[in-house]
Structure formats: C-alpha cells, structure tokens
Amino acid sequence: MAPKKKTLRVEVPDALRGVALEQRLSGSELRSEPEGWAVVGVADGDLSQALATIQQWLHDEAIERTTVHFGGRPLTMTRD
C-alpha cells in the first residue's frame, strides 16, 4: 500500500503572485478560496525542496510572509 500523500497549501496575496508560485511548484494549482487565494498541490516526498522554492518565491516577489499548510498543520514562513 502506497503512503498517503499530504496536501501542501500556500496562502498567496493575489492571483498574479499565485500564478508565479504555481509555475514553480510542479503539480500545483491556483485556487480562489473564501479567505483569498492559495496554491495547492501534493507534497510528493521532497518537502524540503518545496519549502526552498516557496522561500525563493517570497524573496523574488518581495512578500514578507505567508502561511503554508502541510498535512493540516500551518507553518508561517518569512522572506528572510
């Protein structure tokens, strides 16, 4: 039996910057949610690479912080 893959959900400030992250995270999609925008995908075993990609996106897009939800747990990430 294959292990259950955990969902990775990243809160994004707007659709434009969400598309920029969606293009960087393979297998993800931009979604409009009641709380705003989010990029959602499945962590396929390389969580550290996904987090490094998000960190670089924060820096490149000059975003101070975001919340990443992984397996139902929130993690606040900051640009620096």
Biopython code that builds the backbone (N, CA, C, O; Angstrom):
import numpy as np
from Bio.PDB.StructureBuilder import StructureBuilder

atoms = [
    (1, "MET", "N", (0.844, -1.176, 0.000)),
    (1, "MET", "CA", (0.000, 0.000, 0.000)),
    (1, "MET", "C", (0.897, 1.250, 0.000)),
    (1, "MET", "O", (1.795, 1.374, 0.832)),
    (2, "ALA", "N", (0.650, 2.149, -0.917)),
    (2, "ALA", "CA", (1.441, 3.383, -1.027)),
    (2, "ALA", "C", (1.072, 4.336, 0.103)),
    (2, "ALA", "O", (-0.088, 4.402, 0.509)),
    (3, "PRO", "N", (2.069, 5.083, 0.617)),
    (3, "PRO", "CA", (1.748, 6.050, 1.660)),
    (3, "PRO", "C", (0.841, 7.152, 1.135)),
    (3, "PRO", "O", (0.932, 7.548, -0.027)),
    (4, "LYS", "N", (-0.031, 7.638, 2.002)),
    (4, "LYS", "CA", (-0.949, 8.712, 1.625)),
    (4, "LYS", "C", (-0.161, 10.006, 1.447)),
    (4, "LYS", "O", (0.629, 10.385, 2.311)),
    (5, "LYS", "N", (-0.380, 10.668, 0.338)),
    (5, "LYS", "CA", (0.307, 11.935, 0.072)),
    (5, "LYS", "C", (-0.404, 13.062, 0.810)),
    (5, "LYS", "O", (-1.633, 13.107, 0.872)),
    (6, "LYS", "N", (0.391, 13.968, 1.366)),
    (6, "LYS", "CA", (-0.167, 15.076, 2.115)),
    (6, "LYS", "C", (-0.299, 16.307, 1.230)),
    (6, "LYS", "O", (0.553, 16.594, 0.389)),
    (7, "THR", "N", (-1.385, 17.017, 1.445)),
    (7, "THR", "CA", (-1.648, 18.227, 0.679)),
    (7, "THR", "C", (-0.785, 19.376, 1.191)),
    (7, "THR", "O", (-0.615, 19.568, 2.395)),
    (8, "LEU", "N", (-0.254, 20.122, 0.247)),
    (8, "LEU", "CA", (0.513, 21.331, 0.536)),
    (8, "LEU", "C", (-0.309, 22.503, 0.024)),
    (8, "LEU", "O", (-0.660, 22.551, -1.155)),
    (9, "ARG", "N", (-0.617, 23.450, 0.908)),
    (9, "ARG", "CA", (-1.434, 24.613, 0.542)),
    (9, "ARG", "C", (-0.707, 25.868, 0.995)),
    (9, "ARG", "O", (-0.346, 26.000, 2.164)),
    (10, "VAL", "N", (-0.494, 26.788, 0.060)),
    (10, "VAL", "CA", (0.243, 28.012, 0.344)),
    (10, "VAL", "C", (-0.686, 29.199, 0.137)),
    (10, "VAL", "O", (-1.226, 29.381, -0.954)),
    (11, "GLU", "N", (-0.874, 30.000, 1.166)),
    (11, "GLU", "CA", (-1.677, 31.219, 1.030)),
    (11, "GLU", "C", (-0.875, 32.240, 0.231)),
    (11, "GLU", "O", (0.298, 32.477, 0.517)),
    (12, "VAL", "N", (-1.510, 32.840, -0.769)),
    (12, "VAL", "CA", (-0.844, 33.839, -1.608)),
    (12, "VAL", "C", (-1.643, 35.138, -1.567)),
    (12, "VAL", "O", (-2.864, 35.107, -1.412)),
    (13, "PRO", "N", (-0.960, 36.292, -1.705)),
    (13, "PRO", "CA", (-1.654, 37.572, -1.542)),
    (13, "PRO", "C", (-2.596, 37.945, -2.675)),
    (13, "PRO", "O", (-3.560, 38.681, -2.463)),
    (14, "ASP", "N", (-2.327, 37.445, -3.880)),
    (14, "ASP", "CA", (-3.186, 37.767, -5.017)),
    (14, "ASP", "C", (-2.952, 36.748, -6.124)),
    (14, "ASP", "O", (-2.013, 35.954, -6.065)),
    (15, "ALA", "N", (-3.813, 36.780, -7.126)),
    (15, "ALA", "CA", (-3.747, 35.799, -8.204)),
    (15, "ALA", "C", (-2.457, 35.907, -9.013)),
    (15, "ALA", "O", (-1.895, 34.883, -9.402)),
    (16, "LEU", "N", (-1.981, 37.108, -9.271)),
    (16, "LEU", "CA", (-0.778, 37.285, -10.082)),
    (16, "LEU", "C", (0.433, 36.618, -9.430)),
    (16, "LEU", "O", (1.169, 35.879, -10.084)),
    (17, "ARG", "N", (0.630, 36.881, -8.153)),
    (17, "ARG", "CA", (1.769, 36.257, -7.469)),
    (17, "ARG", "C", (1.512, 34.773, -7.201)),
    (17, "ARG", "O", (2.449, 33.989, -7.057)),
    (18, "GLY", "N", (0.243, 34.401, -7.136)),
    (18, "GLY", "CA", (-0.101, 32.986, -7.015)),
    (18, "GLY", "C", (0.293, 32.211, -8.257)),
    (18, "GLY", "O", (0.792, 31.089, -8.159)),
    (19, "VAL", "N", (0.074, 32.800, -9.425)),
    (19, "VAL", "CA", (0.468, 32.149, -10.680)),
    (19, "VAL", "C", (1.986, 31.962, -10.712)),
    (19, "VAL", "O", (2.478, 30.934, -11.176)),
    (20, "ALA", "N", (2.723, 32.954, -10.219)),
    (20, "ALA", "CA", (4.181, 32.847, -10.192)),
    (20, "ALA", "C", (4.621, 31.649, -9.342)),
    (20, "ALA", "O", (5.561, 30.945, -9.709)),
    (21, "LEU", "N", (3.952, 31.416, -8.217)),
    (21, "LEU", "CA", (4.296, 30.265, -7.384)),
    (21, "LEU", "C", (3.820, 28.968, -8.018)),
    (21, "LEU", "O", (4.529, 27.961, -7.992)),
    (22, "GLU", "N", (2.636, 28.990, -8.579)),
    (22, "GLU", "CA", (2.083, 27.799, -9.233)),
    (22, "GLU", "C", (3.039, 27.286, -10.307)),
    (22, "GLU", "O", (3.209, 26.075, -10.454)),
    (23, "GLN", "N", (3.661, 28.185, -11.054)),
    (23, "GLN", "CA", (4.592, 27.795, -12.109)),
    (23, "GLN", "C", (5.863, 27.169, -11.542)),
    (23, "GLN", "O", (6.521, 26.382, -12.223)),
    (24, "ARG", "N", (6.209, 27.508, -10.316)),
    (24, "ARG", "CA", (7.433, 26.978, -9.690)),
    (24, "ARG", "C", (7.218, 25.628, -9.004)),
    (24, "ARG", "O", (8.132, 24.805, -8.952)),
    (25, "LEU", "N", (6.017, 25.402, -8.482)),
    (25, "LEU", "CA", (5.727, 24.159, -7.769)),
    (25, "LEU", "C", (5.031, 23.178, -8.709)),
    (25, "LEU", "O", (3.872, 23.382, -9.071)),
    (26, "SER", "N", (5.713, 22.141, -9.097)),
    (26, "SER", "CA", (5.135, 21.195, -10.045)),
    (26, "SER", "C", (3.904, 20.509, -9.460)),
    (26, "SER", "O", (3.859, 20.174, -8.276)),
    (27, "GLY", "N", (2.926, 20.313, -10.304)),
    (27, "GLY", "CA", (1.708, 19.631, -9.894)),
    (27, "GLY", "C", (0.792, 20.428, -8.996)),
    (27, "GLY", "O", (-0.067, 19.857, -8.325)),
    (28, "SER", "N", (0.958, 21.738, -8.970)),
    (28, "SER", "CA", (0.112, 22.570, -8.117)),
    (28, "SER", "C", (-0.877, 23.359, -8.959)),
    (28, "SER", "O", (-0.752, 23.439, -10.181)),
    (29, "GLU", "N", (-1.864, 23.942, -8.283)),
    (29, "GLU", "CA", (-2.833, 24.774, -8.984)),
    (29, "GLU", "C", (-3.248, 25.942, -8.102)),
    (29, "GLU", "O", (-3.293, 25.832, -6.877)),
    (30, "LEU", "N", (-3.546, 27.052, -8.743)),
    (30, "LEU", "CA", (-4.029, 28.248, -8.059)),
    (30, "LEU", "C", (-5.527, 28.104, -7.846)),
    (30, "LEU", "O", (-6.263, 27.748, -8.767)),
    (31, "ARG", "N", (-5.974, 28.381, -6.626)),
    (31, "ARG", "CA", (-7.405, 28.288, -6.315)),
    (31, "ARG", "C", (-7.885, 29.562, -5.635)),
    (31, "ARG", "O", (-7.179, 30.170, -4.830)),
    (32, "SER", "N", (-9.100, 29.943, -5.984)),
    (32, "SER", "CA", (-9.776, 31.025, -5.275)),
    (32, "SER", "C", (-10.545, 30.377, -4.135)),
    (32, "SER", "O", (-11.341, 29.461, -4.344)),
    (33, "GLU", "N", (-10.294, 30.866, -2.923)),
    (33, "GLU", "CA", (-10.941, 30.310, -1.740)),
    (33, "GLU", "C", (-11.687, 31.421, -1.014)),
    (33, "GLU", "O", (-11.436, 32.596, -1.282)),
    (34, "PRO", "N", (-12.586, 31.088, -0.115)),
    (34, "PRO", "CA", (-13.320, 32.126, 0.613)),
    (34, "PRO", "C", (-12.403, 33.118, 1.330)),
    (34, "PRO", "O", (-12.741, 34.296, 1.451)),
    (35, "GLU", "N", (-11.245, 32.649, 1.808)),
    (35, "GLU", "CA", (-10.324, 33.518, 2.538)),
    (35, "GLU", "C", (-9.397, 34.295, 1.612)),
    (35, "GLU", "O", (-8.718, 35.218, 2.063)),
    (36, "GLY", "N", (-9.352, 33.947, 0.336)),
    (36, "GLY", "CA", (-8.439, 34.583, -0.610)),
    (36, "GLY", "C", (-7.907, 33.567, -1.600)),
    (36, "GLY", "O", (-8.619, 32.644, -1.995)),
    (37, "TRP", "N", (-6.656, 33.735, -2.001)),
    (37, "TRP", "CA", (-6.036, 32.860, -2.992)),
    (37, "TRP", "C", (-5.071, 31.892, -2.335)),
    (37, "TRP", "O", (-4.459, 32.205, -1.313)),
    (38, "ALA", "N", (-4.939, 30.701, -2.934)),
    (38, "ALA", "CA", (-3.994, 29.709, -2.435)),
    (38, "ALA", "C", (-3.478, 28.867, -3.590)),
    (38, "ALA", "O", (-4.188, 28.631, -4.568)),
    (39, "VAL", "N", (-2.246, 28.423, -3.469)),
    (39, "VAL", "CA", (-1.672, 27.456, -4.398)),
    (39, "VAL", "C", (-1.682, 26.122, -3.673)),
    (39, "VAL", "O", (-1.154, 25.999, -2.568)),
    (40, "VAL", "N", (-2.289, 25.120, -4.308)),
    (40, "VAL", "CA", (-2.496, 23.825, -3.674)),
    (40, "VAL", "C", (-1.869, 22.730, -4.529)),
    (40, "VAL", "O", (-2.006, 22.717, -5.752)),
    (41, "GLY", "N", (-1.185, 21.822, -3.864)),
    (41, "GLY", "CA", (-0.579, 20.685, -4.540)),
    (41, "GLY", "C", (-0.414, 19.544, -3.557)),
    (41, "GLY", "O", (-0.938, 19.581, -2.444)),
    (42, "VAL", "N", (0.319, 18.534, -3.981)),
    (42, "VAL", "CA", (0.581, 17.374, -3.134)),
    (42, "VAL", "C", (2.079, 17.292, -2.906)),
    (42, "VAL", "O", (2.859, 17.328, -3.857)),
    (43, "ALA", "N", (2.478, 17.183, -1.664)),
    (43, "ALA", "CA", (3.895, 17.010, -1.351)),
    (43, "ALA", "C", (4.268, 15.575, -1.710)),
    (43, "ALA", "O", (3.747, 14.623, -1.130)),
    (44, "ASP", "N", (5.155, 15.436, -2.651)),
    (44, "ASP", "CA", (5.471, 14.107, -3.169)),
    (44, "ASP", "C", (6.755, 13.528, -2.584)),
    (44, "ASP", "O", (7.450, 12.760, -3.249)),
    (45, "GLY", "N", (7.067, 13.888, -1.360)),
    (45, "GLY", "CA", (8.229, 13.322, -0.713)),
    (45, "GLY", "C", (9.409, 14.268, -0.586)),
    (45, "GLY", "O", (10.318, 14.011, 0.204)),
    (46, "ASP", "N", (9.417, 15.358, -1.344)),
    (46, "ASP", "CA", (10.526, 16.299, -1.256)),
    (46, "ASP", "C", (10.046, 17.620, -0.674)),
    (46, "ASP", "O", (10.072, 18.656, -1.338)),
    (47, "LEU", "N", (9.609, 17.564, 0.576)),
    (47, "LEU", "CA", (9.078, 18.745, 1.237)),
    (47, "LEU", "C", (10.142, 19.831, 1.354)),
    (47, "LEU", "O", (9.835, 21.014, 1.200)),
    (48, "SER", "N", (11.381, 19.448, 1.622)),
    (48, "SER", "CA", (12.437, 20.457, 1.772)),
    (48, "SER", "C", (12.632, 21.247, 0.482)),
    (48, "SER", "O", (12.884, 22.451, 0.534)),
    (49, "GLN", "N", (12.520, 20.598, -0.666)),
    (49, "GLN", "CA", (12.642, 21.299, -1.945)),
    (49, "GLN", "C", (11.459, 22.242, -2.160)),
    (49, "GLN", "O", (11.639, 23.360, -2.642)),
    (50, "ALA", "N", (10.263, 21.801, -1.808)),
    (50, "ALA", "CA", (9.083, 22.656, -1.938)),
    (50, "ALA", "C", (9.207, 23.884, -1.046)),
    (50, "ALA", "O", (8.880, 24.993, -1.467)),
    (51, "LEU", "N", (9.678, 23.693, 0.185)),
    (51, "LEU", "CA", (9.839, 24.829, 1.095)),
    (51, "LEU", "C", (10.920, 25.789, 0.597)),
    (51, "LEU", "O", (10.776, 27.004, 0.736)),
    (52, "ALA", "N", (11.984, 25.266, 0.028)),
    (52, "ALA", "CA", (13.031, 26.121, -0.542)),
    (52, "ALA", "C", (12.481, 26.920, -1.720)),
    (52, "ALA", "O", (12.835, 28.086, -1.895)),
    (53, "THR", "N", (11.633, 26.312, -2.516)),
    (53, "THR", "CA", (11.000, 27.002, -3.649)),
    (53, "THR", "C", (10.100, 28.121, -3.147)),
    (53, "THR", "O", (10.111, 29.221, -3.701)),
    (54, "ILE", "N", (9.325, 27.853, -2.110)),
    (54, "ILE", "CA", (8.444, 28.870, -1.529)),
    (54, "ILE", "C", (9.275, 30.013, -0.955)),
    (54, "ILE", "O", (8.930, 31.181, -1.130)),
    (55, "GLN", "N", (10.362, 29.681, -0.274)),
    (55, "GLN", "CA", (11.248, 30.699, 0.296)),
    (55, "GLN", "C", (11.795, 31.613, -0.800)),
    (55, "GLN", "O", (11.813, 32.833, -0.638)),
    (56, "GLN", "N", (12.237, 31.034, -1.907)),
    (56, "GLN", "CA", (12.767, 31.830, -3.014)),
    (56, "GLN", "C", (11.674, 32.697, -3.629)),
    (56, "GLN", "O", (11.926, 33.842, -4.003)),
    (57, "TRP", "N", (10.467, 32.158, -3.735)),
    (57, "TRP", "CA", (9.321, 32.911, -4.256)),
    (57, "TRP", "C", (9.029, 34.117, -3.366)),
    (57, "TRP", "O", (8.791, 35.216, -3.867)),
    (58, "LEU", "N", (9.045, 33.915, -2.046)),
    (58, "LEU", "CA", (8.830, 35.038, -1.124)),
    (58, "LEU", "C", (9.855, 36.139, -1.373)),
    (58, "LEU", "O", (9.510, 37.319, -1.428)),
    (59, "HIS", "N", (11.100, 35.749, -1.519)),
    (59, "HIS", "CA", (12.168, 36.716, -1.762)),
    (59, "HIS", "C", (11.978, 37.421, -3.110)),
    (59, "HIS", "O", (12.025, 38.649, -3.181)),
    (60, "ASP", "N", (11.765, 36.650, -4.170)),
    (60, "ASP", "CA", (11.643, 37.218, -5.521)),
    (60, "ASP", "C", (10.444, 38.142, -5.671)),
    (60, "ASP", "O", (10.511, 39.143, -6.386)),
    (61, "GLU", "N", (9.351, 37.810, -5.001)),
    (61, "GLU", "CA", (8.117, 38.585, -5.126)),
    (61, "GLU", "C", (7.987, 39.667, -4.038)),
    (61, "GLU", "O", (6.978, 40.369, -3.981)),
    (62, "ALA", "N", (9.001, 39.798, -3.185)),
    (62, "ALA", "CA", (9.021, 40.795, -2.098)),
    (62, "ALA", "C", (7.795, 40.664, -1.191)),
    (62, "ALA", "O", (7.144, 41.653, -0.853)),
    (63, "ILE", "N", (7.500, 39.432, -0.809)),
    (63, "ILE", "CA", (6.387, 39.143, 0.091)),
    (63, "ILE", "C", (6.983, 38.889, 1.471)),
    (63, "ILE", "O", (7.888, 38.067, 1.615)),
    (64, "GLU", "N", (6.487, 39.584, 2.472)),
    (64, "GLU", "CA", (7.047, 39.481, 3.823)),
    (64, "GLU", "C", (6.848, 38.101, 4.452)),
    (64, "GLU", "O", (7.772, 37.543, 5.045)),
    (65, "ARG", "N", (5.635, 37.555, 4.320)),
    (65, "ARG", "CA", (5.349, 36.269, 4.961)),
    (65, "ARG", "C", (4.166, 35.583, 4.293)),
    (65, "ARG", "O", (3.366, 36.214, 3.602)),
    (66, "THR", "N", (4.078, 34.294, 4.513)),
    (66, "THR", "CA", (2.931, 33.525, 4.061)),
    (66, "THR", "C", (2.710, 32.383, 5.031)),
    (66, "THR", "O", (3.565, 32.087, 5.866)),
    (67, "THR", "N", (1.571, 31.752, 4.914)),
    (67, "THR", "CA", (1.285, 30.568, 5.709)),
    (67, "THR", "C", (1.216, 29.375, 4.774)),
    (67, "THR", "O", (0.508, 29.389, 3.768)),
    (68, "VAL", "N", (1.967, 28.344, 5.129)),
    (68, "VAL", "CA", (1.988, 27.092, 4.384)),
    (68, "VAL", "C", (1.278, 26.053, 5.245)),
    (68, "VAL", "O", (1.597, 25.891, 6.423)),
    (69, "HIS", "N", (0.327, 25.359, 4.658)),
    (69, "HIS", "CA", (-0.400, 24.303, 5.370)),
    (69, "HIS", "C", (0.063, 22.975, 4.783)),
    (69, "HIS", "O", (-0.044, 22.749, 3.578)),
    (70, "PHE", "N", (0.574, 22.103, 5.639)),
    (70, "PHE", "CA", (1.051, 20.800, 5.191)),
    (70, "PHE", "C", (0.469, 19.733, 6.104)),
    (70, "PHE", "O", (0.728, 19.710, 7.308)),
    (71, "GLY", "N", (-0.315, 18.861, 5.513)),
    (71, "GLY", "CA", (-0.941, 17.821, 6.318)),
    (71, "GLY", "C", (-1.841, 18.378, 7.405)),
    (71, "GLY", "O", (-1.979, 17.776, 8.470)),
    (72, "GLY", "N", (-2.457, 19.530, 7.140)),
    (72, "GLY", "CA", (-3.370, 20.145, 8.100)),
    (72, "GLY", "C", (-2.697, 21.031, 9.137)),
    (72, "GLY", "O", (-3.374, 21.616, 9.983)),
    (73, "ARG", "N", (-1.370, 21.138, 9.084)),
    (73, "ARG", "CA", (-0.646, 21.953, 10.058)),
    (73, "ARG", "C", (-0.154, 23.236, 9.403)),
    (73, "ARG", "O", (0.448, 23.186, 8.330)),
    (74, "PRO", "N", (-0.400, 24.390, 10.032)),
    (74, "PRO", "CA", (0.075, 25.663, 9.465)),
    (74, "PRO", "C", (1.531, 25.942, 9.869)),
    (74, "PRO", "O", (1.956, 25.639, 10.984)),
    (75, "LEU", "N", (2.266, 26.523, 8.936)),
    (75, "LEU", "CA", (3.644, 26.943, 9.160)),
    (75, "LEU", "C", (3.796, 28.332, 8.571)),
    (75, "LEU", "O", (3.543, 28.535, 7.383)),
    (76, "THR", "N", (4.206, 29.292, 9.389)),
    (76, "THR", "CA", (4.443, 30.644, 8.888)),
    (76, "THR", "C", (5.861, 30.717, 8.354)),
    (76, "THR", "O", (6.817, 30.369, 9.047)),
    (77, "MET", "N", (5.989, 31.173, 7.117)),
    (77, "MET", "CA", (7.302, 31.384, 6.511)),
    (77, "MET", "C", (7.480, 32.872, 6.237)),
    (77, "MET", "O", (6.558, 33.555, 5.790)),
    (78, "THR", "N", (8.683, 33.354, 6.514)),
    (78, "THR", "CA", (9.004, 34.755, 6.246)),
    (78, "THR", "C", (10.041, 34.842, 5.134)),
    (78, "THR", "O", (10.738, 33.874, 4.828)),
    (79, "ARG", "N", (10.124, 36.022, 4.544)),
    (79, "ARG", "CA", (11.004, 36.228, 3.401)),
    (79, "ARG", "C", (12.462, 36.002, 3.759)),
    (79, "ARG", "O", (13.196, 35.387, 2.984)),
    (80, "ASP", "N", (12.892, 36.478, 4.897)),
    (80, "ASP", "CA", (14.314, 36.356, 5.283)),
    (80, "ASP", "C", (14.522, 35.420, 6.439)),
    (80, "ASP", "O", (15.655, 35.217, 6.873)),
]
sb = StructureBuilder()
sb.init_structure("model")
sb.init_model(0)
sb.init_chain("A")
sb.init_seg("    ")
for serial, (resi, resn, name, xyz) in enumerate(atoms, 1):
    if name == "N":
        sb.init_residue(resn, " ", resi, " ")
    sb.init_atom(name, np.array(xyz, "f"), 0.0, 1.0, " ", f" {name:<3s}", serial, name[0])
structure = sb.get_structure()
